[in-house]
Amino acid sequence: MRLKLLLAYVGTRYSGWQIQEKPSPPPTIQGELEAALRTICGHNVRAHGSGRTDSGVHAHGQVVHCDVPDTRAGLDWRNSLNAILPRDIRVLHAQRAAPDFHARKDALRKTYAYQFWQEQTFMPPQLTPFVWKCGPLNVDAMRAALPHLLGQHNFAAMRNVGTDVESTERTVLQAELYAMPPCEFYPPHAPMLRFMVTADGFLKQMVRNMAGLLVACGQGKIAPQNVPALLATCDRRAVQSVTAPAQGLALVSVVYQEQE
């Protein structure tokens, strides 16, 4: 039986989604999930994620498929897995999937969120694992850059090396920047910013590089009108902006054909 799982996790203490083939492999989300599946099923079960989140990256809606014994079809998979998994990894939903469903290959689009902390005077410890403390930003300049990211482009200039792909063309369907309401528990502060981006697929660290580009625009280091020319170089080295830290990033959702 093919099982479809919806996972949320805090990626802080994990070396990303994917198991690393090393003599003493570091903890990963896939490794923890497969260990829990092995405990329940009595044999190794491969879990396939919709994408490989990096070390330290979080997820609100990672989608996973795996094949489990038909004899366990009636099991409450959500509660059974959550009883074994570490508390920073949770199964939000579990359901039977079509035999040919594939969490990665069948994905139509994905949405990621990246969060920026602007306030310089303090950093709430509750938010530290989930934001990039980058200081004050020109929000208007950042928003002026967003339209240049929309549509189909060769995003090689937003890609870090490390994964071979057939094409570096992707289509960004939505890109927005929100100023979040101030938190009532803290002294008056500059609003946290949230960058939301949806595309038909993403290259290695593409969202983190987009976030770094936006911050460079917000800091006056890159003019928003120059973004198209930078993308046209198809060269990451030509873009003088940093790759944003992993902790500000979270996979929000993955959409499939049956949800249309």
KOLFIDO-703034 format. One record per residue: residue in one letter; x, y, z of N, C-alpha, C, O, CB in turn. Coordinates in pm, whole numbers, plus 50000, padded with zeros to 5 digits. Glycine has a CB too. Example, Ala and Ser with C-alpha at 12.3 -4.5 7.8 and 13.67 -1.06 7.14 Angstrom:
a513194943150780512304955050780513204967050780514244966850846511314955350905
s512854977550708513674989450714512905000350787513415011450804514084994050572
// end
This chain:
m500844988150000500005000050000500885012550000501845013550077499055000050122
r500545021849913501305034349910500645044350005499435046550001501375040149766
l501475050350090501015059550191501495073650157502645075550116501505055250331
k500615083350174500965097550156500905104350292499885103850361499995104550054
l502015110750329502125117250459502355132250441503035136550349503275111150541
l501765139950530502025154350538502805156850666502315153950775500685162750534
l504025162250653504925164050767505185178850795505265187050704506235156950741
a505315181950923505835194850967507025192051057507025182451134504725203351043
y508055200451046509215198351132510005211251152509975220451070510115187551073
v510695211451264511675221851293513025216051253513475206151310511645226451446
g513665222251156514875216351100516155219951171517235216151124514995220350960
t516085226951282517265232551348518345222151376519525224651350516855239151476
r517975210751429519005201051469519195189751368519775179351400518645195051604
y518715191951246518835181551143519665186551025519675198450992517455177151095
s520365177250962521175180450845520345178950718520735172150623522425171450839
g519185185450720518325185150602517405173250597517305165450692519155185450479
w516725171950485515775160850464516525147850439516215137650502514835163850347
q517475147950349518005135650291519035128650378519925134950437518615138650158
i518905115450386519895107050454521245108750385521325108950262519465092150455
q522305109950464523645111250411524405098250429524475092650539524395122850480
e524955093450318525675080750320527075082950376528025084950301525735074450177
k527195082550507528465084350576528595073650683527595067850726528565098650638
p529825070850727530015060850834529215064150959528605055351020531495059650869
s529215076650997528415081151112527515092551064527825104251087529325085851232
p526405089250997525585099650936524935108851039524515104251145524515093250850
p524855121851008524175131151099522675128851093522185122850998524525145851062
p521935133551193520485131651191519815139451078520155151051053519885135851325
t518885132951010518115139350903516635136150923516285126750995518595134650763
i515785143850860514345141450869514005127950808513255120150867513555152650799
q514535125150690514265112350624514735100750711514055090650722514955111850487
g515895102250772516415091650857515535088750975515285077151008517795095050904
e515035099351041514145097351156512825091051114512315082151182513875110751226
l512285095551000511015089950954511175075350915510325067050948510475098050835
e512245072050845512455058050804512705049050924512335037350922513615057150706
a513335054351027513535046351149512205043251215511995032151264514455053751248
a511305053051217509975050851274509175040951190508485032251244509205064151286
l509265042151057508575032650969509115018550987508355008850984508715036950823
r510425017351004511025004151025510544997851155510334985751160512565005251025
t510375005751258509895000551386508484994951372508164984551429509905011651493
i507645001751295506254997451279506144985651183505404976151208505395008951229
c506884986251071506724976350965507604964050983507324953450926507014982650832
g508684965251062509564953851084510604952050975511334942150976508764941451096
h510674961350880511694960750774511924974950723511174984150756511244951250657
n512964976550644513294989750592512224994650496511724987150413514664989550522
v511875007350508510905013750421511515026850373511915035050454509535016150494
r511585028850241512125041150186511045051850181509955049550130512715038750047
a511365063750234510445075050233510935085250130512095089450134510335081550374
h510065089150039510405098449931509735111849958508505112649963509975092749793
g510535122449975509985135650001509735143449873510265140249767510905143350090
s508915153849885508625162349769509825170849730509895175649617507435171449798
g510755172549822511955180349795512945178749907512605174150016511615195049773
r514185182649881515265181149980515485194450052516245202850004516575176349911
t514845196250163515115208350241516535207650296517015197050336514085210050355
d517195219350298518595220150343518705218450494517715218650567519215233450300
s519925216950537520225216550681519715229150748520035240250705521745214850705
g518915227450854518405238850929517115244750876516555253750939519415249250933
v516635240050762515395245250703514195237850762514275225950792515425243850548
h513085244950778511895239550842510835235950737510995238750618511325249650944
a509755229650783508635226550693507325227150769507205222250881508815212650629
h506345233250706504965232850754504165222350679503155217350728504305246650739
g504625218850558503845209750475504675201650379504425201850258502825217450399
q505675194550429506435185250346505575173150315504935167550404507765181050416
v505545169050189504765157350147505715145750120506765147450057503895160550020
v505325133950167506165122050159505305110350113504135109250150506845119050296
h505895101550031505215088950004506145077250040507365078350033504775088049855
c505525066250076506255054050109505325042250090504105043750091506825054550254
d505905030550074505135018250055505215009850183506295006450230505655010049933
v504045006650236503944999250361503134986450337502414985650238503295007850473
p503234976550426502514963950404500994965850399500424973650475502874954050515
d500364958550307498904958950296498244954450425497124958550455498424950250180
t498924946150500498344941250625498204952250729497504950550829499204930050681
r498864963650706498784974950799497864985950746497914997350793500184980650825
a497034982650651496184992750587495274999950687494985011750669495344986350479
g494844993150789493914999150884494565006450999493885011451089493024988650938
l495885007150998496605013451108496395028651108496305034951003498095010251098
d496315034451227496285049051240497735053751226498465054651325495645053651378
w498125056751103499525059651074499985072751138501135073751182499755060150925
r499125082651144499525095351203499905093451350500995097351392498405105651190
n499015087751427499295086151569500415076151595501205077851688498035081751640
s500475065751513501515055551533502905061251508503835058651584501275043551442
l503045068951402504345074951372504695085851473505845086751516504345080651230
n503725093951509504005104651605504395099351742505065106251819502795113651618
a503965087251774504345081251902505815077451905506385075452012503485069051929
i506445076351786507845072051776508755083551738509885084451787507975060751675
l508295092251651509125103051599509525112951708508805114551807508395110351489
p510675119651691511025130551783509935141351779509215142551680512415136651746
r509835149051884508735158751896508875170451799507905177751777508665163952037
d510075172351741510225183151643509935178451501510175185851405511625188851651
i509415166351487508905161151359507515155551385507355146751469509855150151298
r506515160551315505135156051335504485152451203504665159351102504315166851407
v503735141451204502875137951091501535145051113500835142351211502685122351078
l501185153951022499925161451035498755153850974497615155251019500055174950968
h499045145850872497965138550803498575126350735499705126850687497225147750699
a497815115650730498245103450662497055097650587495955096950641498825093050763
q497285093650463496195087950383496745078050281497925078350246495405099050312
r495865069450235496255060150129496355067949999495525076549970495225048450116
a497385064949919497595071749792497485061949677497535049749697498975078749790
a497335067249557497325058849437498665051449426499695056849466497055067349310
p498655039249372499895031349367501035038249293502205035549319499625018149301
d500685047249199501725053949121502005068249167502735075549101501325054048975
f501435072249280501675085749330503135087549367503735078749430500775088849450
h503705098849329505105101849364505175115949420504795125649353506035100349240
a505655117249543505645130049614506435140849541506045152549544506195128349753
r507525137249476508335147249407507925149149262507695160349217509795143349414
k507815138249188507565139149045506165144449013505965150648908507745125648981
d505205142149100503835146349073503515160349125502405165149104502875136649134
a504445166749191504195180149246504015190249133504825190749041505345184449339
l502955198149141502705208649043503395221649081503955228548995501225210949027
r503365224949206503995237249253504255236349403503625228549475503115249649221
k505195244549448505565245149589505595259649634505865268649555506935238349614
t505325261649763505395274949822506365274649939506295265750025503995279849866
y507245284349942508185286050053507955299650117507465308950053509645284550005
a508325300650244508305313450316509675316050374510345307050424507225313350428
y510095328850365511345332950428511075345150515510375354350473512445336050322
q511615345150638511305355750735512555363950771513635358450795510695349650861
f512365377150773513435386650804513085394150933511965399050949513665396550686
w514045395051025513855402751148514625415951133515845415951117514345394751274
q513895427251137514505440251111514985447551236515915455651229513515448951039
e514375444751350514665452351471516125450151515516575438751527513705448451584
q516845461051539518245459951579518455458951729519465453651775519005471651526
t517505464051807517725465351951517565452352027518165450752134516795475552008
f516785442951977516625430052045516215419351946515685422051838515595431152158
m516475407051987516115395351907515415385351998516075379152081517375389051840
p514085383451985513385374052072513925359852054513985354851941511865374452043
p514305353252162514855339752149513865329852089514255319952028515305334652283
q512545332552108511535323552052511545323851899511115314251835510155327352105
l512025334851841512045336251695513405333151634513505331151513511615350151657
t514435332851716515795331451664515965319751567516655321451467516745329751779
p515375307951592515575296851499514805298151369514925289651281515185284051564
f513995308851354513065309451241513165322351159512325324651072511675307851291
v514165330751185514285343351112515755346351082516665340751144513655355051193
w515955355150986517265360850959517295374851018516535383450976517585361050805
k518145377051115518285390351175519175398651083520405397951092518885389551321
c518555406450997519305413650894519265428750913519925435950838518775410150759
g518485433851011518445448151036517445455250947516725448850870519805454051015
p517375468650958516385476450884516515474850733517625474250679516505491050921
l515375474250665515355472250521514395482150456513395486150516514965457850486
n514705485950335513805494250255512785484950189513065478750087514605502850148
v511615484250249510605474750202510135478350061509875469349980509415474450298
d510035491150030509595495249897510565490449790510145486049683509445510549890
a511845491149818512855486549722512765471349703512915466249592514265490449769
m512525464349813512395449849803511175446049719511255437149634512275443549943
r510075452849743508855449949666509025453749518508425447349431507655457449726
a509815463949490510055467949352510815457249275510735456449152510815481149347
a511575448949348512335438249283511485426049252511815418249162513505434249370
l510405424249326509615411949315509065409249174509155397849128508465412449412
p508505419249103507955416148970508995410448874508635403048781507365428648909
h510265413748895511325408648806511595393748827512235387348744512605416648827
l511105388248940511285374048968510135365548913510265353348904511415371749117
l509035371948878507855364748832508015359548690508755365348609506625373648840
g507335348648660507335343148526508425332748506509095328648600507495354048425
q508585328748380509565318448346510905324948315511005333848230509085309948226
h511925320348385513285325548366514275314148380513965303548435513595336848467
n515455316448329516595308048363517125313348496517695324348501517695308048249
f516945305648603517325310248736518695305048779518945303448898516275306048837
a519575302548683520915297648717521645307448809522465303148890521725295248590
a521375320448796522015330448881521525329849025522115336049113521785344348825
m520435322549049519895320749184520125306649236519485302349332518395323949185
r521035299449172521275285549207522685283649259523645288649199521035276449086
n522815276449370524125272549420524485258849364523605250749333524145272249575
v525745256249351526185243649294525915232249391525775234349512527685244149258
g525835219949336525685208449424524715198049375524785186449418525275212849556
t523795201749286522825192149235522695193849084522475204849035521445194049304
d522845182849011522695183248866521225183248828520435175448882523415171248800
v520865192048735519495192748686519525193748535520495198548476518735204748749
e518435189148471518365189648325518215203948275518745207548169517205181248275
s517495212148351517255225948311517245234948433516815230748541515925227148233
t517715247248417517655257048525516525267048502516465277448569519005264448536
e515635264048410514455272448390513355268448489513055256648504513945271348245
r512775278148553511655276148644510655287348624511005298048574512145275448791
t509415285048663508375295148652507915298948791507355290748864507185290148567
v508145311548827507675316948955506265322348935506055331448854508635328049010
l505325316949007503915320348990503465331649081502545339149047503065308149016
q504105332849195503715343149292504925346649378505675337849419502535338349380
a505105359549406506175364149494505685376649565505435386849502507505366949414
e505565375749697505015386949774505815388849903506415379549956503535384449807
l505805401249951506495404650075505485411050170504845421050136507705414050049
y505365405250289504395410050387505115415750510506125410350554503445398650428
a504575426550563505005431650693504065425650797502865428250793505005447450699
m504605417750888503775410850985503385420251098504135429451130504505398551040
p502215418251160501795426751272502795425751387503325414951413500385422851321
p503055436851458503955436351573503435426751679502235425451700504125450451634
c504365419951745503965410651851503695418351979504505426452023505065399951874
e502545415752040502145422952160503025420052281503015427752377500715419652194
f503785409252278504615405552392505935413152398506615413052501504895390752388
y506305419852290507605426352281507455441552283506385446752251508345421852154
p508525448752320508495463452309508255467452163508405459252073509825469552361
p507895480052140507705484652001508915481051914510065483051954507465499951997
h508635475851795509735471051711509365471851564508185472351527510105456651749
a510375471951482510165471351338509505458151303509825447851363511515473151260
p508595458251207507875445751177508775435051117509705437851042506735448651081
m508485422851152509105411551084508535410950942507355413550921508865398151162
l509375407650846508945406450707508895391750667509715383750710509895414350613
r507905388450585507775374750535507685374850383506785380950325506535367750597
f508625368150321508675366550176508035353150141508475342650187510145367350122
m506985353550058506295341450014506495339749864506255349049787504775342050049
v506935327949823507175325649681506665311849641506905301949710508685326949648
t505955311549527505395299149472505935297149332505955306449252503835299549472
a506375284949302506905281949169506615267449134506225259449218508425284749162
d506815264349006506615250448962507785241649002507755229548981506405249848811
g508805247549058509955240149106511035249949148510985261649111510485230449000
f511995245249225513065253849274514405246849257514525234749272512835257549422
l515415254849226516785249949217517415249749356516825254549453517625258549120
k518605244149365519295243049494519485256949555520125265649496520665235949476
q518935258949673519035271349751518535283649675518965294849701520475273549793
m517645281349581517095292349500516335302449585516485314449566516185286849391
v515515297749678514745307049761515665314849853515475326849873513685299549843
r516655308349909517605315249996518405325749920518745336249975518555305150061
n518705322949794519405332949712518465344349673518895355849665519985326449586
m517195341349650516225351849626516105360849751516055373049739514845345849590
a516055354649867515955362349991517185371150010517065382750051515795352850112
g518365365849979519575373849986519565385449889520025396349920520785365249960
l519025383049769518895393649668517965404649717518255416449701518385387849535
l516835400749776515885410649827516505419149938516295431249943514625403749878
v517255412850026517905420350133518925430150074519025441450120518595410750233
a519665425849974520625434849909519905446849849520415458049854521415427449800
c518725444649792517905455749742517445464549858517475476849848516685450549662
g517015458249967516525465650083517605473350155517315482850228515885456250178
q518865469450134519995476450195520645486450100521625492950135521045466350241
g520095487649981520625497049884521855492249811522525500249745520925509749950
k522195479549821523385474349756523125470349611524045470449528523915462349833
i521875466949580521475463549443520215471449410519265471449489521245448049427
a520195478049296519025485549253517985475749197518345467149116519405496449146
p516725476649238515715467249190515645466149037515415455348984514365471249242
q515855477348967515765477148821516905469448756516865466448637515755491248768
n517935466148836519055458448781518875443348794519685435548744520335462448851
v517815439248860517585424848881517475417248749518095406648738516325422748964
p516715421948648516645414348522518015411848459518275400948407515765421548423
a518875421748463520205420148405521025409948483521795402348425520945433548400
l520855409848614521585400048696521105385948668521915376748657521405403248845
l519785384048655519255370848621519745366448483520015354648461517725370948624
a519855375948391520255372748254521685367648244522045361148146520085384848165
t522505370448345523885365348343523935350248358524895343848314524705371748453
c522885344448421522845329948447524085325348524524535314048509522725322048315
d524625334348606525865331548678525715336348822525585348348846527095338348608
r525715327148916525575330649057526665340349102526425348849188525605318049144
r527835339249046528955347749086528745362349046529385371249101530245342649026
a527865364748952527605378348905526665386048996526525398148985527045378048765
v526015378949088525035385149177525705387449313525985377949386523745376349192
q525955400049343526695403349466525755404049586525575414649647527435416649449
s525175392749618524325391649737524585378049800524965368549731522805393449703
v524395377249930524695364850003523545354949989522415358649956524975367850152
t523845342450015522805332350031522245333750172522975332450270523365317750006
a520955336450183520335338750314520505326450404520505315250354518845342250298
p520635328550535520785317250627519605307550622518475311550592520965322350769
a519885295150650518865284650636517695286450732516555283050697519485271050658
q517945291650852516915291250956515695299850925514645297750985517505295551086
g515815309450833514655317750800513685311350704512615316850677515115330550744
l514045299650650513285293550541512405282050589512805274250676514235288650434
a511215281050531510325269850559509545266050433509055274750361509335273350674
l509445253150408508565248050303507145248850355506815242650456508945233450262
v506305256350286504935258850333503975248250283503235242250361504465272650290
s503975245750152502975236450097503425231149961504265237149893501595243250084
v502845219749924503075213449793501695210049737500855204449807503995200549804
v501475213549610500165211549549500275200949441501255200549366499615224749490
y499245192149434499185181349336497905182549253497015190349285499245167649407
q497855174749147496735175649052495385173549118494425180349082496915165648943
e495295164449211493995161649275493495173049360492335173149400494095149249359
q494365182849389493955194449468493485205949381492985216049432495105199049555
e493625204549250493235215349158491715216549148491205225149075493845212949019
// end
